[in-house]
């Protein structure tokens, strides 16, 4: 059984991260790339947002009694199998799981151009997952 307070806390934190990321995404690229504090805020909030999505996904897997994920990508495979996600949604969210691993484990190899591209084009994935999670609130 999923703890509703834990679920809500992660939804709240994901919303906070997205709000800050949207604010930073609206700044000129050169201003952000030359500001180490802004850059750190982007990396950290992308990491936390990804973690929130994974935690919410894991809780949804448990709520659906969809099995035990073997790794982060498996969360989304199980959610697709349970009918919570479409095939294309699953593929996008699996990409986020991989990106989270880069931010956490390969932090010396983070490609700033790729992160900027994600900031500009892919935050909608996190927002869409937030909608899915809110719709399925325990």
GURORO-826187 format. One record per residue: residue number from 1; residue in one letter; x, y, z of N, C-alpha, C in turn. Coordinates in steps of 0.1 Angstrom, whole numbers, always signed. Example, Ala and Ser with C-alpha at 12.3 -4.5 7.8 and 13.67 -1.06 7.14 Angstrom:
residues 2
- k;r;nxx;nyy;nzz;caxx;cayy;cazz;cxx;cyy;czz
- 1;A;+132;-57;+78;+123;-45;+78;+132;-33;+78 .
- 2;S;+128;-22;+71;+137;-11;+71;+129;+0;+79 .
end
This chain:
residues 138
- k;r;nxx;nyy;nzz;caxx;cayy;cazz;cxx;cyy;czz
- 1;X;+8;-12;+0;+0;+0;+0;+9;+12;+0 .
- 2;X;+5;+22;-8;+12;+34;-9;+8;+44;+2 .
- 3;X;+18;+51;+7;+15;+61;+17;+11;+74;+10 .
- 4;X;-1;+78;+12;-6;+90;+5;+3;+103;+8 .
- 5;X;+7;+104;+20;+16;+116;+24;+29;+116;+16 .
- 6;X;+35;+104;+15;+48;+103;+8;+45;+106;-7 .
- 7;X;+34;+101;-12;+31;+103;-26;+29;+118;-29 .
- 8;X;+21;+125;-20;+19;+139;-22;+31;+147;-20 .
- 9;X;+40;+143;-11;+53;+151;-9;+61;+150;-22 .
- 10;X;+61;+139;-28;+69;+138;-41;+63;+146;-52 .
- 11;X;+50;+146;-53;+43;+154;-62;+46;+169;-60 .
- 12;X;+45;+173;-48;+48;+187;-44;+63;+191;-48 .
- 13;X;+72;+182;-45;+86;+185;-48;+89;+185;-63 .
- 14;X;+82;+176;-70;+84;+176;-85;+78;+189;-90 .
- 15;X;+67;+194;-85;+62;+207;-90;+72;+218;-87 .
- 16;X;+78;+218;-75;+88;+228;-72;+99;+228;-82 .
- 17;X;+105;+216;-84;+116;+215;-93;+112;+220;-107 .
- 18;X;+100;+216;-112;+96;+220;-125;+95;+236;-126 .
- 19;X;+89;+242;-116;+88;+256;-116;+101;+263;-117 .
- 20;X;+111;+259;-109;+124;+264;-110;+131;+262;-123 .
- 21;X;+130;+250;-128;+136;+246;-141;+130;+255;-152 .
- 22;X;+117;+257;-152;+110;+265;-162;+115;+279;-162 .
- 23;X;+118;+284;-149;+123;+298;-148;+137;+299;-154 .
- 24;X;+145;+289;-151;+159;+289;-156;+159;+287;-171 .
- 25;X;+150;+279;-176;+149;+276;-191;+146;+289;-198 .
- 26;X;+139;+298;-192;+135;+311;-199;+146;+321;-200 .
- 27;X;+157;+318;-192;+169;+327;-193;+177;+324;-206 .
- 28;X;+184;+334;-210;+193;+332;-222;+203;+321;-219 .
- 29;X;+206;+313;-229;+215;+302;-227;+229;+306;-222 .
- 30;X;+234;+316;-228;+248;+321;-224;+248;+326;-210 .
- 31;X;+237;+332;-205;+236;+336;-191;+237;+325;-182 .
- 32;X;+230;+314;-185;+229;+302;-177;+242;+295;-177 .
- 33;X;+248;+293;-189;+260;+285;-191;+272;+292;-184 .
- 34;X;+271;+305;-183;+283;+312;-176;+280;+314;-161 .
- 35;X;+269;+310;-156;+266;+312;-142;+266;+298;-135 .
- 36;X;+277;+296;-127;+278;+283;-121;+267;+280;-111 .
- 37;X;+262;+290;-105;+251;+287;-95;+238;+283;-103 .
- 38;X;+235;+290;-114;+223;+286;-122;+225;+272;-127 .
- 39;X;+237;+269;-132;+240;+256;-138;+238;+245;-127 .
- 40;X;+244;+247;-115;+242;+238;-104;+227;+236;-101 .
- 41;X;+220;+247;-101;+205;+246;-98;+198;+237;-109 .
- 42;X;+202;+238;-121;+196;+230;-132;+199;+216;-130 .
- 43;X;+212;+213;-128;+216;+199;-126;+209;+192;-114 .
- 44;X;+209;+199;-103;+203;+194;-91;+188;+192;-92 .
- 45;X;+182;+202;-98;+167;+201;-99;+163;+190;-110 .
- 46;X;+171;+188;-120;+168;+178;-129;+170;+164;-122 .
- 47;X;+180;+163;-114;+183;+151;-106;+171;+148;-97 .
- 48;X;+167;+158;-89;+156;+156;-79;+143;+153;-86 .
- 49;X;+140;+160;-97;+128;+158;-105;+128;+144;-110 .
- 50;X;+139;+139;-115;+140;+125;-120;+137;+115;-108 .
- 51;X;+143;+118;-97;+141;+109;-85;+127;+109;-81 .
- 52;X;+121;+121;-81;+106;+121;-77;+98;+113;-87 .
- 53;X;+101;+114;-100;+94;+106;-110;+96;+92;-108 .
- 54;X;+108;+88;-105;+111;+73;-102;+104;+69;-90 .
- 55;X;+104;+77;-79;+97;+73;-67;+82;+72;-69 .
- 56;X;+76;+81;-76;+62;+81;-79;+59;+69;-87 .
- 57;X;+67;+66;-97;+65;+54;-106;+66;+42;-98 .
- 58;X;+75;+41;-89;+77;+29;-81;+65;+27;-72 .
- 59;X;+59;+38;-66;+48;+37;-58;+35;+33;-66 .
- 60;X;+35;+38;-79;+23;+34;-87;+24;+19;-91 .
- 61;X;+37;+14;-93;+38;+0;-96;+33;-8;-84 .
- 62;X;+36;-4;-72;+31;-11;-60;+16;-10;-59 .
- 63;X;+11;+1;-62;-4;+3;-61;-11;-5;-71 .
- 64;X;-5;-7;-83;-11;-15;-93;-8;-30;-91 .
- 65;X;+0;-33;-81;+5;-47;-79;+10;-53;-92 .
- 66;X;+19;-45;-99;+24;-48;-112;+37;-56;-111 .
- 67;X;+42;-59;-100;+55;-67;-99;+66;-59;-92 .
- 68;X;+77;-64;-92;+89;-58;-85;+99;-54;-96 .
- 69;X;+101;-40;-97;+111;-36;-107;+125;-41;-104 .
- 70;X;+132;-44;-115;+146;-49;-113;+156;-37;-114 .
- 71;X;+152;-27;-120;+160;-14;-122;+150;-3;-124 .
- 72;X;+156;+9;-126;+147;+21;-128;+139;+20;-141 .
- 73;X;+145;+16;-151;+138;+15;-164;+126;+5;-163 .
- 74;X;+128;-5;-155;+118;-15;-153;+105;-10;-147 .
- 75;X;+106;+1;-139;+94;+8;-134;+85;+11;-145 .
- 76;X;+90;+17;-155;+81;+21;-166;+76;+10;-175 .
- 77;X;+84;-1;-176;+80;-13;-183;+68;-19;-176 .
- 78;X;+69;-19;-163;+58;-25;-155;+46;-16;-155 .
- 79;X;+47;-3;-156;+36;+6;-157;+29;+5;-170 .
- 80;X;+37;+2;-181;+31;+0;-194;+23;-13;-194 .
- 81;X;+29;-23;-188;+23;-36;-188;+10;-36;-180 .
- 82;X;+9;-27;-169;-3;-25;-161;-13;-16;-168 .
- 83;X;-10;-10;-179;-19;-1;-186;-19;+13;-182 .
- 84;X;-9;+17;-174;-8;+30;-169;-1;+39;-179 .
- 85;X;+8;+34;-186;+16;+41;-197;+14;+35;-210 .
- 86;X;+15;+43;-220;+16;+38;-234;+30;+34;-237 .
- 87;X;+32;+28;-249;+45;+23;-253;+54;+36;-255 .
- 88;X;+49;+46;-261;+58;+58;-263;+61;+65;-250 .
- 89;X;+51;+66;-241;+54;+72;-228;+65;+64;-221 .
- 90;X;+63;+51;-221;+73;+42;-214;+87;+45;-220 .
- 91;X;+89;+46;-233;+102;+49;-239;+108;+62;-234 .
- 92;X;+99;+72;-234;+104;+86;-229;+109;+85;-215 .
- 93;X;+101;+79;-206;+104;+78;-192;+116;+69;-189 .
- 94;X;+118;+59;-197;+130;+51;-196;+143;+60;-199 .
- 95;X;+141;+69;-208;+152;+78;-211;+155;+87;-199 .
- 96;X;+145;+91;-192;+147;+99;-180;+155;+91;-169 .
- 97;X;+152;+78;-168;+159;+70;-159;+174;+69;-162 .
- 98;X;+177;+68;-175;+191;+68;-179;+197;+81;-177 .
- 99;X;+190;+92;-179;+196;+105;-177;+198;+108;-162 .
- 100;X;+190;+103;-154;+192;+104;-139;+205;+97;-135 .
- 101;X;+207;+85;-141;+220;+78;-138;+232;+86;-143 .
- 102;X;+231;+93;-154;+242;+101;-158;+245;+112;-148 .
- 103;X;+234;+119;-144;+235;+130;-134;+241;+125;-121 .
- 104;X;+238;+113;-117;+242;+109;-104;+255;+102;-104 .
- 105;X;+258;+93;-114;+270;+85;-114;+280;+90;-124 .
- 106;X;+276;+96;-135;+286;+101;-145;+287;+116;-145 .
- 107;X;+286;+122;-134;+285;+137;-133;+297;+144;-139 .
- 108;X;+308;+137;-140;+320;+144;-147;+318;+144;-162 .
- 109;X;+309;+136;-167;+307;+135;-181;+294;+142;-186 .
- 110;X;+288;+149;-178;+275;+156;-182;+278;+165;-194 .
- 111;X;+270;+163;-204;+271;+172;-216;+262;+184;-215 .
- 112;X;+268;+195;-213;+260;+207;-210;+250;+210;-222 .
- 113;X;+255;+208;-234;+246;+211;-245;+234;+202;-245 .
- 114;X;+236;+189;-241;+225;+180;-240;+215;+184;-229 .
- 115;X;+221;+188;-217;+213;+192;-206;+205;+204;-210 .
- 116;X;+211;+214;-217;+203;+226;-221;+192;+222;-231 .
- 117;X;+195;+212;-240;+184;+207;-249;+173;+201;-241 .
- 118;X;+176;+193;-231;+166;+187;-222;+158;+198;-215 .
- 119;X;+165;+208;-210;+158;+219;-203;+148;+226;-212 .
- 120;X;+152;+228;-225;+144;+235;-234;+132;+227;-240 .
- 121;X;+135;+213;-242;+125;+205;-249;+118;+194;-242 .
- 122;X;+123;+190;-231;+118;+177;-225;+112;+178;-211 .
- 123;X;+110;+190;-206;+104;+192;-192;+89;+188;-193 .
- 124;X;+84;+188;-205;+70;+184;-207;+68;+169;-203 .
- 125;X;+78;+161;-205;+77;+147;-201;+75;+146;-186 .
- 126;X;+82;+154;-178;+80;+153;-164;+67;+159;-160 .
- 127;X;+62;+169;-167;+49;+175;-164;+38;+165;-167 .
- 128;X;+40;+157;-178;+30;+147;-182;+30;+136;-172 .
- 129;X;+41;+132;-167;+41;+121;-157;+35;+126;-144 .
- 130;X;+36;+139;-141;+30;+145;-129;+15;+143;-131 .
- 131;X;+9;+146;-142;-5;+145;-145;-9;+130;-143 .
- 132;X;-2;+121;-148;-5;+107;-146;-5;+103;-132 .
- 133;X;+5;+108;-124;+6;+104;-110;-6;+111;-102 .
- 134;X;-9;+123;-105;-20;+130;-98;-33;+123;-101 .
- 135;X;-35;+119;-113;-47;+111;-117;-49;+98;-109 .
- 136;X;-38;+93;-106;-38;+80;-99;-35;+81;-84 .
- 137;X;-37;+93;-79;-34;+94;-64;-40;+83;-56 .
- 138;X;-32;+78;-47;-38;+67;-38;-47;+74;-28 .
end
